[in-house]
Amino acid sequence: MSFSDLDEVQIFVVVDRRILCELNTIPNRSFNCYLHAIFVLLATHYTFNIAYKKSQHLYYMFLEEFFLGITPKKKTQKYRRIVHDLYRLEN
């Protein structure tokens, strides 16, 4: 299934089991909705000073670096490996 096959996609930002934000797509523009959802997710964490889940911290660092241009002060070997693996998925 591709993004163009989807009629409608709903994405929710949930904080403390409450829906904070709901995003609805326009048909055939689903990919833009996913990008928007990533930005909303990062903005929500920043706005409400919510710490990233420890198990997902490195993935959030990746999103910050490649979507927002925020370069980590220290790139650990584990972070470099995750970035390498994520780029390898693209190919």
HULIN-V9996 format. One record per pair of residues at least 12 apart in sequence whose C-alpha atoms are under 6 Angstrom apart, sorted by sequence separation. I is the first residue (numbers start at 0). J is the second residue. D is the distance in Angstrom with one decimal. If there is no record, write none. Layout:
BEGIN
i=I j=J d=D
i=I j=J d=D
END
This chain:
BEGIN
i=10 j=22 d=5.1
i=9 j=22 d=5.6
i=9 j=23 d=4.7
i=8 j=23 d=6.0
i=8 j=24 d=5.4
i=7 j=24 d=5.7
i=7 j=26 d=5.8
i=6 j=26 d=5.3
i=57 j=78 d=6.0
i=3 j=27 d=4.9
i=2 j=29 d=5.8
END
